[in-house]
Amino acid sequence: MANLPRLLEQLEANLTANGVQVHWAENGQEANAIALEIAERVQAKRIIKGKSMVSEEVGFNHALQAAGIEAFESDMGEYIVQLAGEAPSHIIMPAIHKTKQEIAQLFADEVPGVTYTEDVDALIQIGRRVLRRKFAEADIGLSGVNFAVAETGTLCLIENEGNGRMCTTVPKIHIAITGIEKVVEKLEHVPPLLSLLTRSATGQSVTTYVNMISGPRKPGEKDGPQEVHLILLDNGRTQAYADDELRATLQCIRCGACMNHCPVYARIGGHAYGTTYPGPIGAIISPHMLGLDKTYPLAFASTLCGACSEVCPVKIPITDILVRLRNEAQANPQTEEATLRGSGAARTVTASAVWSVWSQVYSKSGLYKLASWFMSRGRALSPSEQGAWTSSRTPLVPAPKRLRDLMKDRKA
Ligand code: SF4
């Protein structure tokens, strides 16, 4: 990560030497415009997609549909959520929120000629049958990238269904899209990262397919795409990179383990976050993509239990970053303490005044003694309606006796 700028340049040079066309996109709009330009040049009507969270991040399907191009998901989970008109609820298992019965009903309703069945093997075969045809019909295949190797100009893509390999080899054009943080220096750095990723994501020691893409079809070769493009997306990642503490966010290898262990995610599910990346990783990466002003509640929607940091295979200090984002949300935008786009969004005059009084009271013992004495004596004056707090909870009332008094009583 420390060498990221140099490695990105090296990656571009080696990919170009391999015949891969490299494009840089500052935001989602630019990424979509690049893909659309390629699609329009070859008069593409259909695009088949392998699993790619970055394409979700940039709203790729909507952009294509608006231009009259069909974008078809080929990962089984993504296919299910696309059929249902929903977004993925997990970065590894997009349709984890759906039951077998819901999927059976969805297929019966949406796939022509299919009758209701809860037999999982039969459901998979239905998806397989529909998707196989789509690979042959597609003009362009789109995929994500798990790691891009700077030294060799290789794009690594892992998957379990074989759809990634089909997307990247059957259509005559392959477009890969990824964030700028996915670059690694050497090929020998890939196996340990792949091992961490698969073990943390699905408990596998290796995925069924490991694809190493190093360029388009060469003269004399019988298969493979005629053009390979790589879109390298920033979309706020350089903001994280510029900050020594927040840079660790970019270490993420998208294994999803933090979601699987997060008590909040387990309770509310991925859609409740309202962002492409849900769960703990979503809470720390979305502010860079969408602005802290739009996403700061996510940093507060955490118990800070630390399960995410503990299971993260690349040791991202997620809870420390959540606390930092909370502080950023409350920071005074006129000062140097506010460093991010949207910093200070949670700051209000009332809250600032309350916290300033609070810090005075809690940092001076005489004041604290006096304030706690008044609060315990004046508890009867506590309002019974306390805004949003009392909409689902009992009102907060100070204790009749301060801890200090209780300790005195005990000694006596
Ligand atoms: S933050 Fe860590 S645990 Fe969560 S998805 Fe990224 S690598 Fe996996």
Residues whose N, C-alpha, C, O or C-beta is under 5 A from the ligand:
A	BS01	SF4	C252 I253 R254 C255 G256 A257 C258 I281 C308 V311 C312 P313 V314 I316
